[in-house]
Amino acid sequence: MLQQHLLQQLESIVGKENVLTSPESLKAYSYDGTTNWIHEPDVVVFPTTSEQISQILKLANREKIPVTPRGGGTNVSGGSVPVQGGIVLCTTKMNKILKIDKENLTATVEPGVVLQDLTLQLAKEGLFFPPDPQSFLGATLGGIIAENAGGPACVKYGVTKQYILGIEAVLPSGDIVNLGGRTLKNVVGYDLLHIFISSEGTLGVVTKAELKLRPLPPARKTLMAVYDDVAVAGESVYRVLENAIIPGKIELMDNWIIRRIEEMMPMGLPVDADALLLFECDGIPEAVDKEIEQIAEIVKKYGAVDVRIAKDQAEADKYWMARKAGFAATFGKTPTVLSEDVTVPRGNIPAFIRKIKEIAKKYDMENCMVGHAGDGNLHPSVLTDIKNKEHYDRAVKAVDEIIEAAVELGGVLSGEHGIGLEKQKFFNKVTNPVVINLMKNVKALFDPNNIMNPGKIWD
Ligand SMILES: Cc1cc2nc3c(=O)[nH]c(=O)nc-3n(C[C@H](O)[C@H](O)[C@H](O)COP(=O)(O)OP(=O)(O)OC[C@H]3O[C@@H](n4cnc5c(N)ncnc54)[C@H](O)[C@@H]3O)c2cc1C
């Protein structure tokens, strides 16, 4: 509980209507997209300007109050859970798209802009911002930058850090700084911009961002490839890429997910298939047609038992909606889901999938898998119940082995969700202590009093 005089100072900075302390509000801001981390803050504040954020951080720094930045609260690593209490600094009222600059293919946004709102505005101008986390209805640009989020489109377009030209950020000292700029090229001193991107709210608060945009492709087409072995589906990913075709998206759904989606919203998915891959190609119409034809040939050659090319956008939208519902399908089925975010080199996807199956069998765990297969970024999930200790402990062991298997295959712990609270154990295990030390020194330089999102990444 914060002392009354500190609450009053916060109220005088952002206005009484932008400070929440009721038990219901504190509960509402105690969790994020994970199902297993909960901790209430002492207060939630909604600043509306960078200057207000500067004053809040100055106060917090002086009084050593933890500050957890928060956008949509959709992250799945425990990142916006205020594990040490203090202030949740929520940016959702800073939600203006300040400028769309067609001439320079850029946009300037506040951190609380929800991705879907940006996407709709940009589409009116014939533009798009490629990073496309599937939480686009709630995820904000601040959270997307802080997590360096990705999504299906990354296979062709890359992740968030490739689309951020510059940011304005408030440091724990209260200083307001600009990192990067508005140009495509920028080699002026150390690249502090890219240290901030993916820093998970531990270095300061992003208060504005300059985004790089692309013109919307004039055509897109979707192909569904059906498999009777999920590992064989994994092989098709690199067979397509090695044939010099880079589709816009390559996404995987396994049998558990296919059946569950059909149960939730019947749409004629192949429920007997062990897995399916969804490919989307985008670009000029002739190229898209050609690429889709080539993909159909390649996947048939490498084990697809059926191939469906969506006849129109409505059919394609149906398939993509199924993929988007993948997370909801899993989380709606069981009290606790341990969902991973490991990423392996794409040539190792089949071996990794086989290993996941082996581990799930060994621990007798119901499991499922969706993922951005085109990036080697899979989300294998183990279904459990945190209240059933024996089952939960077994589930944790299975997940630990899945992570170890990914690392042994040359992969990483997290492709897009970050370390947060969820992956600290493994972060410490697989990261060279010298590198961890360098990171801690960077953190200390930005945030000597450790007020920014304390407890995350390595504590
Ligand atoms: C259904 C579902 C699907 C998802 N699909 C994807 C996906 O495809 N790809 C993907 O990458 N992720 C995905 N995610 C995870 C999540 O949506 C992303 O991590 C997203 O970027 C979080 O944005 P947010 O606004 O909700 O941030 P929050 O959850 O509020 O915060 C995330 C982190 O960013 C920090 N932060 C927030 N705002 C700021 C700021 N202004 N300045 C500094 N730090 C800040 C927080 O402290 C926290 O550490 C998914 C989540 C769900 C629930």
The ligand as an SDF file (V2000), in Angstrom:
LIG
                    3D

 53 58  0  0  0  0  0  0  0  0999 V2000
   -4.1220  -14.7140  -27.9440 C   0  0  0  0  0  0  0  0  0  0  0  0
   -2.7230  -14.1920  -27.9430 C   0  0  0  0  0  0  0  0  0  0  0  0
   -1.9720  -14.2870  -29.0950 C   0  0  0  0  0  0  0  0  0  0  0  0
   -0.6680  -13.7870  -29.1200 C   0  0  0  0  0  0  0  0  0  0  0  0
    0.0400  -13.8920  -30.2840 N   0  0  0  0  0  0  0  0  0  0  0  0
    1.2860  -13.3610  -30.3430 C   0  0  0  0  0  0  0  0  0  0  0  0
    2.0350  -13.4380  -31.5560 C   0  0  0  0  0  0  0  0  0  0  0  0
    1.5880  -13.9580  -32.5690 O   0  0  0  0  0  0  0  0  0  0  0  0
    3.2750  -12.9050  -31.5550 N   0  0  0  0  0  0  0  0  0  0  0  0
    3.8170  -12.3000  -30.4460 C   0  0  0  0  0  0  0  0  0  0  0  0
    4.9400  -11.8050  -30.5150 O   0  0  0  0  0  0  0  0  0  0  0  0
    3.1260  -12.2370  -29.2920 N   0  0  0  0  0  0  0  0  0  0  0  0
    1.8890  -12.7400  -29.2020 C   0  0  0  0  0  0  0  0  0  0  0  0
    1.1880  -12.6660  -28.0270 N   0  0  0  0  0  0  0  0  0  0  0  0
    1.8140  -12.0260  -26.8650 C   0  0  0  0  0  0  0  0  0  0  0  0
    1.4970  -10.5220  -26.6740 C   0  0  0  0  0  0  0  0  0  0  0  0
    0.2910  -10.1550  -27.2490 O   0  0  0  0  0  0  0  0  0  0  0  0
    2.6240   -9.6350  -27.1730 C   0  0  0  0  0  0  0  0  0  0  0  0
    3.7490   -9.8140  -26.3370 O   0  0  0  0  0  0  0  0  0  0  0  0
    2.2920   -8.1410  -27.2320 C   0  0  0  0  0  0  0  0  0  0  0  0
    3.3960   -7.4870  -27.8000 O   0  0  0  0  0  0  0  0  0  0  0  0
    2.0030   -7.5080  -25.8740 C   0  0  0  0  0  0  0  0  0  0  0  0
    1.4800   -6.2090  -26.0640 O   0  0  0  0  0  0  0  0  0  0  0  0
    0.6580   -5.5220  -24.8830 P   0  0  0  0  0  0  0  0  0  0  0  0
    0.2970   -4.1410  -25.2850 O   0  0  0  0  0  0  0  0  0  0  0  0
   -0.4670   -6.3750  -24.4520 O   0  0  0  0  0  0  0  0  0  0  0  0
    1.7800   -5.4340  -23.7520 O   0  0  0  0  0  0  0  0  0  0  0  0
    1.6970   -5.8300  -22.2280 P   0  0  0  0  0  0  0  0  0  0  0  0
    1.3030   -7.2410  -22.0790 O   0  0  0  0  0  0  0  0  0  0  0  0
    0.9020   -4.8230  -21.4860 O   0  0  0  0  0  0  0  0  0  0  0  0
    3.2170   -5.6550  -21.8150 O   0  0  0  0  0  0  0  0  0  0  0  0
    4.2080   -6.4810  -22.3710 C   0  0  0  0  0  0  0  0  0  0  0  0
    5.5820   -6.0160  -21.8770 C   0  0  0  0  0  0  0  0  0  0  0  0
    5.8690   -4.7550  -22.4000 O   0  0  0  0  0  0  0  0  0  0  0  0
    6.1070   -3.7880  -21.3810 C   0  0  0  0  0  0  0  0  0  0  0  0
    5.5240   -2.5440  -21.8660 N   0  0  0  0  0  0  0  0  0  0  0  0
    4.2350   -2.3160  -22.2540 C   0  0  0  0  0  0  0  0  0  0  0  0
    4.1030   -1.0580  -22.6960 N   0  0  0  0  0  0  0  0  0  0  0  0
    5.3250   -0.4650  -22.5800 C   0  0  0  0  0  0  0  0  0  0  0  0
    5.8250    0.8300  -22.8670 C   0  0  0  0  0  0  0  0  0  0  0  0
    5.0640    1.7940  -23.3650 N   0  0  0  0  0  0  0  0  0  0  0  0
    7.1340    1.0800  -22.6220 N   0  0  0  0  0  0  0  0  0  0  0  0
    7.9610    0.1090  -22.1140 C   0  0  0  0  0  0  0  0  0  0  0  0
    7.5300   -1.1320  -21.8190 N   0  0  0  0  0  0  0  0  0  0  0  0
    6.2320   -1.4160  -22.0580 C   0  0  0  0  0  0  0  0  0  0  0  0
    5.4550   -4.3820  -20.1310 C   0  0  0  0  0  0  0  0  0  0  0  0
    6.0850   -3.9450  -18.9530 O   0  0  0  0  0  0  0  0  0  0  0  0
    5.6620   -5.8690  -20.3580 C   0  0  0  0  0  0  0  0  0  0  0  0
    6.9450   -6.2610  -19.9350 O   0  0  0  0  0  0  0  0  0  0  0  0
   -0.1120  -13.1900  -27.9610 C   0  0  0  0  0  0  0  0  0  0  0  0
   -0.8670  -13.1050  -26.7890 C   0  0  0  0  0  0  0  0  0  0  0  0
   -2.1460  -13.5990  -26.7710 C   0  0  0  0  0  0  0  0  0  0  0  0
   -2.9390  -13.4840  -25.4990 C   0  0  0  0  0  0  0  0  0  0  0  0
  1  2  1  0
  2  3  1  0
  2 52  2  0
  3  4  2  0
  4  5  1  0
  4 50  1  0
  5  6  2  0
  6  7  1  0
  6 13  1  0
  7  8  2  0
  7  9  1  0
  9 10  1  0
 10 11  2  0
 10 12  1  0
 12 13  2  0
 13 14  1  0
 14 15  1  0
 14 50  1  0
 15 16  1  0
 16 17  1  0
 16 18  1  0
 18 19  1  0
 18 20  1  0
 20 21  1  0
 20 22  1  0
 22 23  1  0
 23 24  1  0
 24 25  2  0
 24 26  1  0
 24 27  1  0
 27 28  1  0
 28 29  2  0
 28 30  1  0
 28 31  1  0
 31 32  1  0
 32 33  1  0
 33 34  1  0
 33 48  1  0
 34 35  1  0
 35 36  1  0
 35 46  1  0
 36 37  1  0
 36 45  1  0
 37 38  2  0
 38 39  1  0
 39 40  1  0
 39 45  2  0
 40 41  1  0
 40 42  2  0
 42 43  1  0
 43 44  2  0
 44 45  1  0
 46 47  1  0
 46 48  1  0
 48 49  1  0
 50 51  2  0
 51 52  1  0
 52 53  1  0
M  END
$$$$
